[in-house]
Amino acid sequence: MLLSCLKNADLIIFDWVDTKEVRPENSKAYALINDSENKVSNIISEALSNYDIKPILWSHREKIKLELAA
């Protein structure tokens, strides 16, 4: 399970790093992480955060709704 999640995080990180330079300077990246069935490892959140990607647990999506709508 962790290996699968790490691969997905790697893909998100790669996509963000690959396109970040051509996006507007104030662009932000978010990763919605499904935690409804399994606990999410801190390794995943830390890896995303290291590349300025904000990890959002699915169970906490309501807390960030206004920020995402902006």
SVG drawing of the C-alpha trace seen along z (x, -y; Angstrom):
<svg xmlns="http://www.w3.org/2000/svg" viewBox="-17 -35 28 37">
<polyline fill="none" stroke="black" stroke-width="0.4" points="0.0,0.0 2.7,-2.5 4.7,-1.7 1.6,-2.4 1.0,-5.7 4.6,-6.7 4.4,-6.1 1.3,-8.3 3.1,-11.0 6.1,-10.7 3.8,-11.3 2.2,-14.3 5.6,-15.8 7.0,-15.1 4.0,-16.8 4.2,-19.8 8.0,-20.3 7.7,-19.8 5.1,-22.5 5.7,-24.9 8.1,-27.2 5.5,-27.9 2.7,-28.6 1.9,-32.0 4.3,-32.8 1.5,-32.6 0.4,-29.1 -0.2,-26.5 -0.4,-22.8 -2.7,-20.6 -2.9,-16.8 -6.2,-15.3 -5.4,-12.1 -8.0,-9.5 -7.8,-8.6 -11.3,-7.1 -10.2,-3.5 -6.5,-3.7 -4.3,-5.9 -2.0,-8.0 1.7,-7.8 3.5,-11.0 6.1,-10.0 3.6,-10.9 2.6,-14.2 6.2,-15.2 7.3,-14.3 4.6,-16.4 5.3,-19.3 9.0,-19.2 8.0,-20.3 5.5,-22.9 2.5,-20.7 -0.2,-21.0 -1.4,-17.6 -5.1,-17.6 -6.7,-14.5 -10.0,-13.7 -11.5,-13.7 -10.4,-17.4 -11.5,-18.7 -14.2,-20.9 -11.6,-22.9 -9.9,-23.9 -13.0,-24.4 -12.9,-28.2 -9.2,-28.3 -9.7,-25.9 -12.7,-27.9 -10.6,-31.1"/>
</svg>
